[in-house]
Every structure is written in structure tokens, then in C-alpha cells.
């Protein structure tokens, strides 16, 4: 038989566990124009069981245009052309490729295609990345949107053109 005190403790313990489901680590990057573009946007990240979920909203692109999109190694977007962000985030030291296929940098993400109004709204999952400060953490790194299409083959970066938007990934 359960006592009122035991039932109260069980209710408190259960409530605490339920509340933790919504407290997955989060991070955000606000994309600002670079290389003379007018592109802006936001990428929100949430930790998942096997990596992170990215929710992307970008505006100011040419309608129907396709763009390379990557996590870069440095959290520095200060250069007018975003070269201060360094190369692709690649803690495992593998070749550049398509996200979700082997091999690929952990910083490789799917290409983005603008809709008829020059906007992108997409959500996708990235395996292997974290928001926890470990070696695969993207917090403190940057997100870069490129002006061209990523060919997913040219090393080390996919030949995806100038860096037209950049944002540092921070916790919130």
C-alpha cells in the first residue's frame, strides 16, 4: 500500500522527468549578409538522440537558386567575405561529401533551394553533431551559406562559391 507521502514523491519525480523532455540543449545562429549579398536568416538547433535538428529560415536569395550550406570551424564572421570562419567543420578528418552519406565532414549539410519568393524554410537532422561542448559540438562555430551549388565532390569544400551569409552558433 502506498502512503500519501510516497504518492506525493512519485508525482514530483514523474513531473520532473516529464519536464526534462522539453529541455534539450538549443543553439541559434543569426545569418548576416557577406560578400555584398542581401541574404539574412536564422538557424535554430536542438539536440536529438543521435545529433542535432536544424530549423532553417533564410530570405533574400534569387528565386529557385541552390546553395551550399555548411558548419565552419571558427565562430568568426567578421571578414566581409566570411573567410574568417575558416574551413568546414571536420573533426573526424574525412573527405567532403553529402550529409547523410559516407564520407562527409560533420559540418556538411544539405544544399538549400530557394522558393519562388527567394526564401528557404526547411528542417533536417544531422547525425554526429552535438551542442554539449565536446569535440563534435557546433556551439561557438559558424554557419555559412554559399553563393553557388555544392557539388559534394570537390575537395575540401564542394566548390560552392563565395560565402554570402554567415552567423556564429551560440546557446540560448
Rosetta blueprint (number, residue, H / E / L):
1 X L
2 X L
3 X L
4 X H
5 X H
6 X H
7 X H
8 X H
9 X H
10 X H
11 X H
12 X H
13 X H
14 X H
15 X H
16 X H
17 X H
18 X H
19 X H
20 X H
21 X H
22 X H
23 X H
24 X L
25 X L
26 X E
27 X E
28 X E
29 X E
30 X E
31 X E
32 X E
33 X E
34 X L
35 X L
36 X L
37 X L
38 X L
39 X L
40 X E
41 X E
42 X E
43 X E
44 X E
45 X E
46 X E
47 X E
48 X L
49 X L
50 X L
51 X E
52 X E
53 X E
54 X E
55 X E
56 X E
57 X E
58 X E
59 X E
60 X L
61 X L
62 X L
63 X L
64 X L
65 X L
66 X E
67 X E
68 X L
69 X E
70 X E
71 X E
72 X E
73 X L
74 X L
75 X L
76 X L
77 X L
78 X L
79 X L
80 X L
81 X L
82 X L
83 X H
84 X H
85 X H
86 X L
87 X L
88 X E
89 X L
90 X L
91 X L
92 X L
93 X L
94 X L
95 X L
96 X L
97 X L
98 X L
99 X L
100 X L
101 X L
102 X L
103 X L
104 X L
105 X L
106 X L
107 X L
108 X E
109 X L
110 X L
111 X L
112 X E
113 X E
114 X L
115 X L
116 X L
117 X L
118 X L
119 X L
120 X E
121 X E
122 X E
123 X E
124 X E
125 X E
126 X E
127 X E
128 X L
129 X L
130 X E
131 X L
132 X L
133 X L
134 X L
135 X L
136 X L
137 X E
138 X L
139 X L
140 X L
141 X L
142 X E
143 X E
144 X E
145 X E
146 X E
147 X L
148 X L
149 X L
150 X L
151 X L
152 X L
153 X L
154 X L
155 X L
156 X L
157 X L
158 X L
159 X L
160 X L
161 X L
162 X L
163 X E
164 X E
165 X E
166 X E
167 X E
168 X E
169 X E
170 X E
171 X E
172 X L
